[in-house]
Amino acid sequence: MDRSYDALLVAVIGAVTIAIRFLPFIVFGGKRKTPEYVTYLGKVLPYAIMGMLVIYCLRNVSVVAYPFGIPEFIACAVVAVLHIWKRNTLLSIAGGTAIYMVIVQMVI
Amino acid sequence: MKKVFDNDFKRAFLATVPVFAGYMVLGMGFGVILQSKGYGILWAFAMSAYIYAGSMQYLAIDLMSAGASVAATALTTLMVNARHLFYGISMVDKYKNMGKRKPYAIFALTDETYSLVCSEENVRGIENREKFYFLVSLFNQCYWVAGCVLGSIIGSLVKFNTEGIDFALTALFVTVFIEQWCSTKNHTSAVVGVAVSLACLLIFGPDNFLVPAMIGITLALTFLRRKLEGRENG
């Protein structure tokens, strides 16, 4: 089976990803001092981005159609409670994911 | 001669343990699905070593099996991975003195690596931060490649139900979000991130909201600059 077209697509995906990752460093990363505005963004963005990533992960959840996002809500709550309680990232991730898999595979 | 396995090495390894779990699970999920579409272990290895972007690799399977056009593939990658521009912007200063390790650290700046290297908490007490950043990046990619390859092998041996396994990614970000929330008194930036993303999701829908959300967050934080810079933490 000819896979050369698939290899081309993989090459394109990788090249675009690499370009995106390098671009900020090429634009702002020279010998000059980083603009204060960029330094400021660097300081405050991490907090906002993590919030954005959580929403991004949950983007396909529908709250108006069955199962109304309930599995995601329960699993996120489990992660949050576990994490605030034990502060053990591994436990929080494993616990939340296991519960989520049980719900979507066996309950729904 | 400098010791390789010093305290910084240990700290880097310990910091990446949560990502180890997440990447093994997600990587294996990817390998299993890839295998089920007829792409074997070499594809799993090549894609995880070269593309090294979790959600994009999952999407790549769809694009490949659907025979998508090069233009559509490039555009999808651009939309999905544009969030990496943010990571770069916030790491420009921290990666300034990376030297020879810099290109690799930039190449390997994934969501999860970013979530580890962006926090001041993680580098407190680290002697050689550049080495720490590099090792965290390298360890994480090793886990990812191992997970993808392992998944590919498992997928060729047994069939099992992986539905819901991708929640590990969500769970990881939720824990980082909570960590960051507890590490600062001023939650403006975190609230802006969630609120703007939710608003854009409602307006633009799940496939197109990421870019407007990034623009919205940048604008909101720009407007709030005076207020936020008055205090130490965002």
Interface residues (C-beta under 8 A of the other chain):
Chain A: M1 R3 Y5 D6 L8 L9 V10 V12 I13 G14 V16 T17 I18 I20 R21 F22 L23 P24 F25 F28 G29 T34 Y37 V38 T39 Y40 L41 G42 K43 V44 L45 P46 Y47 A48 I49 M50 G51 M52 L53 V54 I55 Y56 C57 L58 R59 N60 P71 E72 A75 C76 V79 A80 H83 I84 T89 L90 S92 I93 A94 G96 T97 Y100 M101 I103 V104 Q105
Chain B: V17 P18 A21 G22 V25 G38 Y39 W43 A46 M47 Y50 I51 Y52 A53 M56 A60 L63 M64 G67 A68 V70 T73 A74 T77 L78 N81 A82 R83 H84 L85 F86 Y87 G88 I89 S90 M91 V92 D93 K94 Y95 K96 K102 I106 F107 L109 D111 Y114 S115 C118 S119 N161 E163 G164 I165 F167 A168 L169 T170 A171 L172 F173 V174 T175 V176 F177 I178 E179 Q180 W181 C182 T184 H187 S189 A190 V191 V192 G193 V194 V196 S197 L198 L201 P206 F209 L210 A213 M214 I217 T218 L221 T222 R225 L228 E229 N233 G234
